[in-house]
Amino acid sequence: MLIGVVADTHMPRKGKELPKMLLQGLEKVDMIIHAGDLTELWVLDQLSEIATVSAIAGNIDPPAVVEALGYKKVLEVGGRKIGVFHGHGKTGKTVERAFNAFSDVDCIVFGHSHIPYCQRRQDVLMFNPGSPTDKRRQAMYSYGLLAVGENIRGELIYFL
């Protein structure tokens, strides 16, 4: 199974629609995960035209988005457990907060920092897709792909 991973779209402040490079890159996925800070629920409607979407809220999402999505969830996909959490909090680094938010998962998808990240930590794949609309200090915009099978492999996709 192939999963598209997106975070920190910050819509509509960062645009009125998602970038074409992102939408084209997600055309082949079976599912999409959005790791928060979407700001508006219509972002999920646009993504759901491509594939089934699962999402959580981030720290800047309004109460209606938080109420609809919650801040944290565990997905079971292809016999694997994927924890999804935006990564916001008051202490420590984003990757630390995300790692500490779950136990007994195979992968943790997070966002918040806008910094793409794909590394294993104690047999857990830590995966931050960066942002397809708000690269901040990164050289390029980004999103990610997770291939779920016997194990989980992550790939970061960069574009201008």
Order of alpha helices (4+ residues) and beta strands (2+ residues): beta-alpha-beta-alpha-beta-alpha-beta-beta-alpha-beta-beta-beta-beta-beta
